[in-house]
Amino acid sequence: MTPEPGALERDAPSLATALHEAGHAVAAVELGIDFDTVALGSDGRSDGRISGIAYPDVKRPDPEAVEEFLAYLYAGAAAVAALYGAPVIAGSSEDRLQAEYWAAHIFARVSEYRDGQQRAQSRAGAIVRERSQAVRAVAAALLNEGQLSVDRVRAIVAGLGSDGAV
């Protein structure tokens, strides 16, 4: 289904939530992190979520996998900041808390913890910038459809090159 014309011009809370969730979904695809669906809340304004996300192994955390997961967590806020035009809190607090939890599992020193978080935030920002057209397209589809399967997100991402070309 092609996104409805004007889907990204809807009210601010819906758009911020859609961009936030689209940032997570596109980052997950780019990083090879599995999930089942991405959805907006029933009112389209709040409670967006990714369901069935593949969390790192908490008993034997792999530092590389955890750092990729941190990038996935930060991609929602990165998408809102980069594509919405202003920093808006749209689920970012919960994502930040999760990132802090996972970073604490792999970084023993404060400097490693801080540097790992900064690397993940930078990577999230790079993914959003490089795949901005895919993030916008996933957000538009979310606004139109409310929920997307991982296969639908992959199809949207695969249909767009890194510069947005089809």
ROMAR-453503 format. One record per atom (N, C-alpha, C): residue number from 1; residue in one letter; chain; atom name; x, y, z. Coordinates in steps of 0.001 Angstrom, whole numbers. Example, Ala and Ser with C-alpha at 12.3 -4.5 7.8 and 13.67 -1.06 7.14 Angstrom:
   pos   code   unit   site        xx        yy        zz
     1      A      A      N     13190     -5690      7800
     1      A      A     CA     12300     -4500      7800
     1      A      A      C     13200     -3300      7800
     2      S      A      N     12850     -2250      7080
     2      S      A     CA     13670     -1060      7140
     2      S      A      C     12900        30      7870
This chain:
   pos   code   unit   site        xx        yy        zz
     1      M      A      N       841     -1171         0
     1      M      A     CA         0         0         0
     1      M      A      C       889      1238         0
     2      T      A      N       616      2167      -888
     2      T      A     CA      1370      3408      -975
     2      T      A      C       885      4360       105
     3      P      A      N      1825      5010       803
     3      P      A     CA      1388      5939      1842
     3      P      A      C       460      7015      1278
     4      E      A      N      -574      7314      2021
     4      E      A     CA     -1558      8330      1648
     4      E      A      C      -860      9675      1492
     5      P      A      N     -1178     10431       413
     5      P      A     CA      -582     11762       259
     5      P      A      C      -855     12605      1501
     6      G      A      N       155     13325      1929
     6      G      A     CA        -2     14181      3091
     6      G      A      C        97     13472      4426
     7      A      A      N       438     12178      4427
     7      A      A     CA       473     11432      5685
     7      A      A      C      1450     12043      6681
     8      L      A      N      2526     12622      6199
     8      L      A     CA      3504     13197      7118
     8      L      A      C      3173     14632      7517
     9      E      A      N      2058     15163      7045
     9      E      A     CA      1663     16510      7427
     9      E      A      C       598     16505      8521
    10      R      A      N       315     15377      9116
    10      R      A     CA      -711     15286     10165
    10      R      A      C      -245     15961     11446
    11      D      A      N     -1083     15889     12463
    11      D      A     CA      -793     16599     13706
    11      D      A      C       524     16139     14330
    12      A      A      N      1114     17050     15082
    12      A      A     CA      2452     16860     15633
    12      A      A      C      2629     15612     16490
    13      P      A      N      1743     15312     17451
    13      P      A     CA      1985     14117     18263
    13      P      A      C      2004     12831     17439
    14      S      A      N      1107     12703     16488
    14      S      A     CA      1091     11509     15641
    14      S      A      C      2372     11400     14842
    15      L      A      N      2785     12510     14258
    15      L      A     CA      3988     12513     13429
    15      L      A      C      5222     12192     14265
    16      A      A      N      5339     12809     15430
    16      A      A     CA      6501     12546     16286
    16      A      A      C      6565     11069     16667
    17      T      A      N      5428     10500     17031
    17      T      A     CA      5397      9084     17404
    17      T      A      C      5731      8203     16210
    18      A      A      N      5161      8496     15052
    18      A      A     CA      5426      7700     13857
    18      A      A      C      6903      7764     13467
    19      L      A      N      7497      8954     13523
    19      L      A     CA      8926      9079     13196
    19      L      A      C      9774      8328     14222
    20      H      A      N      9406      8441     15482
    20      H      A     CA     10146      7752     16548
    20      H      A      C     10148      6241     16294
    21      E      A      N      8973      5668     16091
    21      E      A     CA      8879      4218     15872
    21      E      A      C      9518      3812     14555
    22      A      A      N      9380      4635     13535
    22      A      A     CA     10017      4346     12248
    22      A      A      C     11539      4354     12387
    23      G      A      N     12070      5264     13203
    23      G      A     CA     13515      5282     13445
    23      G      A      C     13991      3979     14050
    24      H      A      N     13247      3495     15038
    24      H      A     CA     13586      2198     15633
    24      H      A      C     13514      1079     14593
    25      A      A      N     12429      1045     13832
    25      A      A     CA     12212       -52     12881
    25      A      A      C     13281       -80     11794
    26      V      A      N     13596      1072     11229
    26      V      A     CA     14617      1120     10176
    26      V      A      C     15983       757     10751
    27      A      A      N     16295      1252     11936
    27      A      A     CA     17577       891     12561
    27      A      A      C     17644      -612     12815
    28      A      A      N     16557     -1195     13300
    28      A      A     CA     16547     -2647     13546
    28      A      A      C     16830     -3410     12257
    29      V      A      N     16199     -3001     11169
    29      V      A     CA     16444     -3656      9874
    29      V      A      C     17899     -3483      9466
    30      E      A      N     18402     -2280      9558
    30      E      A     CA     19789     -1993      9163
    30      E      A      C     20803     -2759     10021
    31      L      A      N     20500     -2936     11300
    31      L      A     CA     21415     -3599     12230
    31      L      A      C     21208     -5109     12302
    32      G      A      N     20183     -5613     11615
    32      G      A     CA     19910     -7048     11639
    32      G      A      C     19278     -7523     12926
    33      I      A      N     18552     -6652     13603
    33      I      A     CA     17862     -7008     14846
    33      I      A      C     16428     -7384     14491
    34      D      A      N     16037     -8594     14841
    34      D      A     CA     14704     -9072     14504
    34      D      A      C     13624     -8452     15389
    35      F      A      N     12441     -8299     14807
    35      F      A     CA     11244     -7892     15543
    35      F      A      C     10038     -8403     14771
    36      D      A      N      8875     -8334     15390
    36      D      A     CA      7651     -8812     14738
    36      D      A      C      6881     -7691     14061
    37      T      A      N      6525     -6661     14825
    37      T      A     CA      5731     -5560     14285
    37      T      A      C      6168     -4236     14890
    38      V      A      N      5820     -3178     14190
    38      V      A     CA      5939     -1820     14705
    38      V      A      C      4544     -1220     14586
    39      A      A      N      4100      -500     15621
    39      A      A     CA      2730         2     15625
    39      A      A      C      2627      1326     16358
    40      L      A      N      1592      2057     16003
    40      L      A     CA      1195      3245     16746
    40      L      A      C       113      2828     17724
    41      G      A      N       -95      3634     18752
    41      G      A     CA     -1180      3359     19685
    41      G      A      C     -2516      3474     18980
    42      S      A      N     -3546      3011     19612
    42      S      A     CA     -4868      3005     18987
    42      S      A      C     -5358      4400     18635
    43      D      A      N     -4880      5413     19361
    43      D      A     CA     -5296      6774     19035
    43      D      A      C     -4348      7424     18033
    44      G      A      N     -3266      6710     17627
    44      G      A     CA     -2311      7245     16671
    44      G      A      C     -1440      8348     17233
    45      R      A      N     -1566      8649     18508
    45      R      A     CA      -840      9761     19096
    45      R      A      C       215      9325     20101
    46      S      A      N        56      8150     20661
    46      S      A     CA       967      7739     21725
    46      S      A      C      1105      6232     21741
    47      D      A      N      1931      5772     22648
    47      D      A     CA      2081      4333     22868
    47      D      A      C      2554      3570     21647
    48      G      A      N      3353      4208     20813
    48      G      A     CA      3951      3462     19722
    48      G      A      C      4867      2402     20299
    49      R      A      N      5079      1336     19539
    49      R      A     CA      5911       258     20077
    49      R      A      C      6417      -658     18973
    50      I      A      N      7510     -1319     19302
    50      I      A     CA      8048     -2403     18497
    50      I      A      C      7767     -3667     19298
    51      S      A      N      7128     -4633     18686
    51      S      A     CA      6815     -5888     19376
    51      S      A      C      7722     -7000     18877
    52      G      A      N      8060     -7889     19794
    52      G      A     CA      8848     -9062     19434
    52      G      A      C     10306     -8765     19142
    53      I      A      N     10831     -7686     19719
    53      I      A     CA     12232     -7326     19476
    53      I      A      C     13161     -8389     20060
    54      A      A      N     14218     -8682     19347
    54      A      A     CA     15210     -9658     19813
    54      A      A      C     16210     -8938     20718
    55      Y      A      N     16041     -9126     22019
    55      Y      A     CA     16949     -8504     22991
    55      Y      A      C     18278     -9264     23027
    56      P      A      N     19351     -8572     23399
    56      P      A     CA     20628     -9276     23593
    56      P      A      C     20497    -10299     24724
    57      D      A      N     21410    -11249     24743
    57      D      A     CA     21428    -12286     25780
    57      D      A      C     21939    -11661     27080
    58      V      A      N     21069    -11542     28065
    58      V      A     CA     21438    -10891     29315
    58      V      A      C     22430    -11727     30132
    59      K      A      N     22407    -13039     29975
    59      K      A     CA     23317    -13897     30741
    59      K      A      C     24730    -13901     30172
    60      R      A      N     24835    -13787     28860
    60      R      A     CA     26134    -13737     28186
    60      R      A      C     26122    -12616     27147
    61      P      A      N     26095    -11363     27616
    61      P      A     CA     25986    -10257     26669
    61      P      A      C     27230    -10107     25792
    62      D      A      N     27010    -10060     24509
    62      D      A     CA     28064     -9813     23537
    62      D      A      C     28187     -8291     23374
    63      P      A      N     29347     -7719     23669
    63      P      A     CA     29479     -6257     23613
    63      P      A      C     29062     -5645     22270
    64      E      A      N     29421     -6279     21173
    64      E      A     CA     29047     -5741     19858
    64      E      A      C     27523     -5767     19661
    65      A      A      N     26897     -6870     20031
    65      A      A     CA     25441     -6986     19898
    65      A      A      C     24735     -5978     20802
    66      V      A      N     25247     -5786     22006
    66      V      A     CA     24631     -4823     22920
    66      V      A      C     24800     -3414     22381
    67      E      A      N     25967     -3085     21843
    67      E      A     CA     26161     -1739     21306
    67      E      A      C     25245     -1490     20104
    68      E      A      N     25017     -2510     19289
    68      E      A     CA     24055     -2375     18190
    68      E      A      C     22646     -2164     18745
    69      F      A      N     22320     -2877     19806
    69      F      A     CA     21013     -2707     20436
    69      F      A      C     20862     -1292     20989
    70      L      A      N     21933      -746     21553
    70      L      A     CA     21898       635     22032
    70      L      A      C     21603      1589     20874
    71      A      A      N     22222      1356     19724
    71      A      A     CA     21964      2200     18550
    71      A      A      C     20495      2106     18143
    72      Y      A      N     19948       893     18161
    72      Y      A     CA     18523       706     17884
    72      Y      A      C     17678      1530     18861
    73      L      A      N     18016      1469     20152
    73      L      A     CA     17249      2205     21160
    73      L      A      C     17317      3716     20933
    74      Y      A      N     18479      4219     20550
    74      Y      A     CA     18642      5653     20354
    74      Y      A      C     18094      6143     19014
    75      A      A      N     17795      5250     18096
    75      A      A     CA     17350      5649     16753
    75      A      A      C     15980      6324     16767
    76      G      A      N     15131      6000     17714
    76      G      A     CA     13832      6665     17792
    76      G      A      C     13986      8152     18054
    77      A      A      N     14738      8490     19072
    77      A      A     CA     14973      9899     19400
    77      A      A      C     15750     10595     18292
    78      A      A      N     16704      9880     17674
    78      A      A     CA     17482     10464     16578
    78      A      A      C     16579     10822     15402
    79      A      A      N     15598      9977     15114
    79      A      A     CA     14684     10250     14002
    79      A      A      C     13826     11473     14284
    80      V      A      N     13323     11580     15503
    80      V      A     CA     12504     12742     15851
    80      V      A      C     13343     14012     15765
    81      A      A      N     14541     13983     16325
    81      A      A     CA     15400     15170     16312
    81      A      A      C     15785     15576     14895
    82      A      A      N     16124     14606     14049
    82      A      A     CA     16599     14909     12699
    82      A      A      C     15479     15241     11718
    83      L      A      N     14347     14549     11833
    83      L      A     CA     13320     14661     10803
    83      L      A      C     12091     15454     11222
    84      Y      A      N     11911     15639     12505
    84      Y      A     CA     10770     16407     12995
    84      Y      A      C     11108     17883     13067
    85      G      A      N     12403     18148     13266
    85      G      A     CA     12852     19526     13271
    85      G      A      C     13039     20127     14646
    86      A      A      N     12642     19410     15661
    86      A      A     CA     12822     19883     17033
    86      A      A      C     12836     18671     17937
    87      P      A      N     13637     18716     18986
    87      P      A     CA     13621     17581     19903
    87      P      A      C     12287     17490     20626
    88      V      A      N     11639     16360     20466
    88      V      A     CA     10352     16105     21109
    88      V      A      C     10494     14797     21854
    89      I      A      N      9993     14752     23067
    89      I      A     CA     10042     13503     23811
    89      I      A      C      8896     12639     23326
    90      A      A      N      9249     11560     22678
    90      A      A     CA      8248     10613     22168
    90      A      A      C      8767      9227     22496
    91      G      A      N      8665      8837     23752
    91      G      A     CA      9138      7530     24173
    91      G      A      C     10628      7476     24456
    92      S      A      N     11300      8606     24362
    92      S      A     CA     12753      8617     24502
    92      S      A      C     13232      8296     25907
    93      S      A      N     12461      8648     26922
    93      S      A     CA     12885      8397     28299
    93      S      A      C     13008      6902     28580
    94      E      A      N     12021      6138     28162
    94      E      A     CA     12075      4692     28355
    94      E      A      C     13230      4084     27571
    95      D      A      N     13434      4553     26353
    95      D      A     CA     14541      4047     25538
    95      D      A      C     15881      4348     26200
    96      R      A      N     16030      5551     26725
    96      R      A     CA     17279      5932     27392
    96      R      A      C     17529      5053     28615
    97      L      A      N     16479      4780     29395
    97      L      A     CA     16631      3914     30563
    97      L      A      C     17047      2501     30152
    98      Q      A      N     16448      1988     29090
    98      Q      A     CA     16846       659     28599
    98      Q      A      C     18303       674     28140
    99      A      A      N     18694      1742     27443
    99      A      A     CA     20079      1841     26972
    99      A      A      C     21053      1862     28149
   100      E      A      N     20700      2582     29194
   100      E      A     CA     21560      2639     30376
   100      E      A      C     21663      1265     31034
   101      Y      A      N     20554       549     31098
   101      Y      A     CA     20542      -804     31663
   101      Y      A      C     21485     -1720     30870
   102      W      A      N     21340     -1724     29541
   102      W      A     CA     22158     -2617     28723
   102      W      A      C     23627     -2199     28720
   103      A      A      N     23879      -902     28700
   103      A      A     CA     25270      -430     28718
   103      A      A      C     25955      -847     30013
   104      A      A      N     25227      -833     31109
   104      A      A     CA     25792     -1239     32392
   104      A      A      C     26201     -2714     32396
   105      H      A      N     25587     -3523     31531
   105      H      A     CA     25937     -4944     31439
   105      H      A      C     27266     -5191     30730
   106      I      A      N     27703     -4255     29908
   106      I      A     CA     28925     -4535     29135
   106      I      A      C     30080     -3583     29398
   107      F      A      N     29802     -2422     29964
   107      F      A     CA     30867     -1449     30197
   107      F      A      C     31159     -1354     31689
   108      A      A      N     32353     -1784     32079
   108      A      A     CA     32714     -1824     33501
   108      A      A      C     33139      -458     34031
   109      R      A      N     33785       326     33195
   109      R      A     CA     34288      1626     33636
   109      R      A      C     33366      2740     33176
   110      V      A      N     33336      3812     33948
   110      V      A     CA     32478      4949     33617
   110      V      A      C     32838      5507     32242
   111      S      A      N     34118      5609     31945
   111      S      A     CA     34526      6154     30646
   111      S      A      C     34086      5237     29499
   112      E      A      N     34169      3918     29691
   112      E      A     CA     33708      2977     28663
   112      E      A      C     32197      3098     28475
   113      Y      A      N     31493      3204     29575
   113      Y      A     CA     30040      3351     29565
   113      Y      A      C     29642      4587     28762
   114      R      A      N     30268      5711     29088
   114      R      A     CA     29972      6980     28406
   114      R      A      C     30348      6904     26929
   115      D      A      N     31543      6373     26625
   115      D      A     CA     31992      6280     25242
   115      D      A      C     31112      5328     24423
   116      G      A      N     30706      4222     25032
   116      G      A     CA     29835      3272     24344
   116      G      A      C     28484      3879     24025
   117      Q      A      N     27949      4630     24974
   117      Q      A     CA     26668      5318     24747
   117      Q      A      C     26818      6337     23617
   118      Q      A      N     27914      7086     23618
   118      Q      A     CA     28132      8093     22575
   118      Q      A      C     28299      7441     21204
   119      R      A      N     29019      6321     21137
   119      R      A     CA     29162      5606     19858
   119      R      A      C     27798      5143     19342
   120      A      A      N     26982      4617     20250
   120      A      A     CA     25654      4132     19861
   120      A      A      C     24771      5287     19387
   121      Q      A      N     24820      6407     20083
   121      Q      A     CA     24037      7569     19661
   121      Q      A      C     24504      8073     18300
   122      S      A      N     25800      8095     18086
   122      S      A     CA     26337      8519     16790
   122      S      A      C     25906      7566     15682
   123      R      A      N     25958      6278     15967
   123      R      A     CA     25551      5297     14966
   123      R      A      C     24062      5428     14655
   124      A      A      N     23247      5631     15677
   124      A      A     CA     21811      5835     15461
   124      A      A      C     21573      7054     14569
   125      G      A      N     22261      8139     14861
   125      G      A     CA     22127      9351     14048
   125      G      A      C     22551      9123     12610
   126      A      A      N     23632      8383     12427
   126      A      A     CA     24106      8094     11070
   126      A      A      C     23094      7249     10303
   127      I      A      N     22532      6252     10954
   127      I      A     CA     21524      5414     10286
   127      I      A      C     20335      6272      9867
   128      V      A      N     19852      7103     10764
   128      V      A     CA     18700      7951     10451
   128      V      A      C     19025      8904      9304
   129      R      A      N     20200      9519      9322
   129      R      A     CA     20572     10434      8239
   129      R      A      C     20699      9700      6910
   130      E      A      N     21400      8558      6930
   130      E      A     CA     21622      7809      5691
   130      E      A      C     20346      7178      5152
   131      R      A      N     19435      6837      6016
   131      R      A     CA     18193      6168      5606
   131      R      A      C     16965      7030      5880
   132      S      A      N     17135      8357      5795
   132      S      A     CA     16040      9272      6136
   132      S      A      C     14796      9054      5278
   133      Q      A      N     14977      8756      4006
   133      Q      A     CA     13812      8518      3148
   133      Q      A      C     13069      7261      3583
   134      A      A      N     13807      6242      3993
   134      A      A     CA     13167      5017      4482
   134      A      A      C     12434      5296      5793
   135      V      A      N     13034      6080      6680
   135      V      A     CA     12374      6421      7942
   135      V      A      C     11086      7179      7656
   136      R      A      N     11139      8149      6747
   136      R      A     CA      9931      8909      6387
   136      R      A      C      8869      7994      5775
   137      A      A      N      9288      7081      4914
   137      A      A     CA      8333      6174      4260
   137      A      A      C      7686      5223      5262
   138      V      A      N      8473      4704      6201
   138      V      A     CA      7912      3827      7237
   138      V      A      C      6963      4637      8129
   139      A      A      N      7340      5864      8474
   139      A      A     CA      6456      6710      9291
   139      A      A      C      5136      6965      8563
   140      A      A      N      5193      7277      7275
   140      A      A     CA      3970      7516      6504
   140      A      A      C      3101      6262      6468
   141      A      A      N      3725      5107      6271
   141      A      A     CA      2963      3853      6254
   141      A      A      C      2340      3585      7623
   142      L      A      N      3068      3884      8691
   142      L      A     CA      2509      3723     10039
   142      L      A      C      1298      4632     10249
   143      L      A      N      1398      5872      9798
   143      L      A     CA       277      6788      9951
   143      L      A      C      -942      6310      9164
   144      N      A      N      -708      5674      8029
   144      N      A     CA     -1814      5173      7203
   144      N      A      C     -2378      3850      7700
   145      E      A      N     -1493      2956      8148
   145      E      A     CA     -1898      1584      8441
   145      E      A      C     -1953      1258      9930
   146      G      A      N     -1256      2022     10748
   146      G      A     CA     -1267      1798     12189
   146      G      A      C      -284       766     12687
   147      Q      A      N       -69      -287     11921
   147      Q      A     CA       854     -1364     12305
   147      Q      A      C      1480     -1944     11043
   148      L      A      N      2767     -2271     11135
   148      L      A     CA      3497     -2867     10021
   148      L      A      C      4244     -4094     10506
   149      S      A      N      4263     -5122      9698
   149      S      A     CA      5064     -6303     10012
   149      S      A      C      6523     -6011      9686
   150      V      A      N      7418     -6814     10228
   150      V      A     CA      8828     -6656      9906
   150      V      A      C      9056     -6825      8407
   151      D      A      N      8303     -7730      7776
   151      D      A     CA      8457     -7924      6331
   151      D      A      C      8053     -6678      5557
   152      R      A      N      7014     -6001      6006
   152      R      A     CA      6574     -4755      5345
   152      R      A      C      7640     -3674      5514
   153      V      A      N      8216     -3568      6701
   153      V      A     CA      9276     -2583      6937
   153      V      A      C     10487     -2914      6059
   154      R      A      N     10872     -4186      6023
   154      R      A     CA     12008     -4579      5181
   154      R      A      C     11760     -4239      3720
   155      A      A      N     10548     -4448      3250
   155      A      A     CA     10219     -4143      1857
   155      A      A      C     10346     -2644      1580
   156      I      A      N      9877     -1827      2512
   156      I      A     CA     10001      -377      2345
   156      I      A      C     11467        25      2330
   157      V      A      N     12239      -482      3283
   157      V      A     CA     13667      -146      3375
   157      V      A      C     14418      -630      2137
   158      A      A      N     14122     -1842      1686
   158      A      A     CA     14806     -2394       512
   158      A      A      C     14441     -1641      -760
   159      G      A      N     13240     -1059      -793
   159      G      A     CA     12810      -323     -1975
   159      G      A      C     13432      1046     -2126
   160      L      A      N     14142      1469     -1104
   160      L      A     CA     14781      2780     -1129
   160      L      A      C     16280      2625      -947
   161      G      A      N     17058      3249     -1817
   161      G      A     CA     18511      3251     -1646
   161      G      A      C     18881      4172      -508
   162      S      A      N     20150      4204      -147
   162      S      A     CA     20581      5036       979
   162      S      A      C     20351      6519       714
   163      D      A      N     20241      6901      -559
   163      D      A     CA     19963      8303      -857
   163      D      A      C     18484      8544     -1123
   164      G      A      N     17670      7503      -940
   164      G      A     CA     16242      7641     -1128
   164      G      A      C     15782      7245     -2516
   165      A      A      N     16710      6905     -3404
   165      A      A     CA     16323      6526     -4768
   165      A      A      C     15646      5162     -4775
   166      V      A      N     14640      5053     -5602
   166      V      A     CA     13922      3780     -5710
   166      V      A      C     14584      2927     -6761
